[in-house]
Amino acid sequence: MEVKVHWIIDGIAEMDVETLEEAEQKVDEVLRAVIANNKELVELLGARAIQGKAYLPGSEDDIEAQEE
């Protein structure tokens, strides 16, 4: 039987940085290294995208306001 599984990995990284962009870049670098070192994520599990957005603590419900 052939089936498809849609999977999501969700996480929150906390770090001490100067800017939101720096935080996003650091996480991006680590995740890209994990993918590069674990080909199964792409070849077997079909990983297609990495997505994330930095925000300030306490502002989880108002992420759009951060973008302005």
Residue pairs with C-beta under 8 A, 6 or more apart in sequence:
7 45
13 23
13 27
15 23
15 26
17 23
17 26
20 54
20 55
20 56
20 66
21 54
23 54
24 52
24 53
24 54
27 52
28 50
28 52
31 50
32 50
34 41
35 41
35 42
35 47
35 50
41 47
53 63
55 63
55 66
56 66
59 65
59 66
